[in-house]
Amino acid sequence: MLPQRMKKAITDNPKKLANLIDLVNLPSTLREFVGQSQISRLGCFMCVWSYIKAQNLQDPNNKNVINCDDKLKSILLGKPQVELVELPALIKMHFPKEPK
């Protein structure tokens, strides 16, 4: 069951949800990181987040900061540290915009 607020957001703008869950061909750098040629934006974010948790890349003093290793730097514009709130925008940059 979805919360009422989310149901309203989906019914008001179904294209917004479709942009998150549609399969997209990935560019080579992201394809190497994820290990798949097609994935949704949401699926890609979940893969990146799983990698961050598995490699223990969150800063122990500030959990909102991610310390990037070389593999993660390759998809996050070479930044050594990334704020957690920046992560979705940095991942979104790899996904092409759909023509209107």
N, C-alpha and C positions, 0 to 999 in steps of 0.2 A: 504494500500500500504506500502510495506517495503522499507526502504532506499536502495539505490543501493549497499552500502557497506555490508549491512546485507544479501541481496540477494546473493552476491558473496560468502560470508562466508558459507551460507547454501548450495549453489550448489557445492562449493569446498569440503566441509566436512559435508555431511548430518548426519553422525553418531553423530557429536557434538551436533546438535540440538536434535536428538533423545534421547540422554542422559539426556537432560533437561526436555523433555516432556513425556517420558515413565513412565507409572505407575509402582511403586515399592512397595513391602510389607515393611512396616515400622517396625523398632524395637520398643519394648514396650515403652521406654521413649518418643520417638518422636510421637508414636501413641496416647499416653495420651495427649500430648500437642496439637496436631493437631485435634484430635477427629475423625480420619479416619484411616482405616487399610491400604489403598493404596492411594498414591498420587505421583505426579511427583516432581522432585527436584525443579522445578520452582514454582510449586504450594505450596510446603512446605515453600520455601523462602517467598512467598507472604503472607502466613499465619503468619509466624514469624514477618514479617515487619508490618502487620496489628495489631498484638498484641502489638508490640513496640509502634506504634502510638496511639493505643487506651488507653494504660496504661501510656502514656506520659513518656517513659523511656529514651528518649534522654536527654543528659546533656544540661541544658539551656545555659550554657556558651560556650559549644563546641558541636555543633550538630553532629559531626563525632564520638562522644563517646556515647555508650549506657550503662546506669546503669542497670544492671540485677537485677530483683527481683528473688525470690526463684523458681518460675515456669520456668523462662527463664534460670536460672543457671543450672537447671536439664538437659537441652539439649546443653548447651554451656560450657561443661567441668567444671562447678562450678566457672567460672570466675566472679568476681564482676563487672568488666567493660570490654567492648569489643569495639574495634575500628570498625567502619562501614565497612572498607575494609576487616576485618577478618571474618565477618559474613558469606559470602558464603562458605568459606573454612571450617568453623566450622559446618555448616549444611551439607556440602558434606560428611563429615566424617561418618555420619549416614547411607549413602547410599552405599550398597555393590558395589564393582567393578564388571563389567561384564567380563566373560571370553572371551578371544580373539579367 
